[in-house]
């Protein structure tokens, strides 16, 4: 797992009693698995056409593409 997962798990171990820890650990695992199982959404040909139609430079097109990808994959 990730460093963030390990930090949270360590915090739970230190701050919960032995009876409560398994339930919280199970919830943490479920959250992490849900995030790992997300499907990547790529840009459509229409997205690319819009980006290159509005971009005035390659750098600006790259920023627009990155922003569009973040919108599609963080929703």
Protein Blocks (a to p, Z undefined) as FASTA:
>chain_A
ZZklmmmmmmmmmmpcfklmmmmmmmmmmmmmmmmmpccddddfklmmmmmmmpcbfklm
mmmmmmmmmmmmmZZ
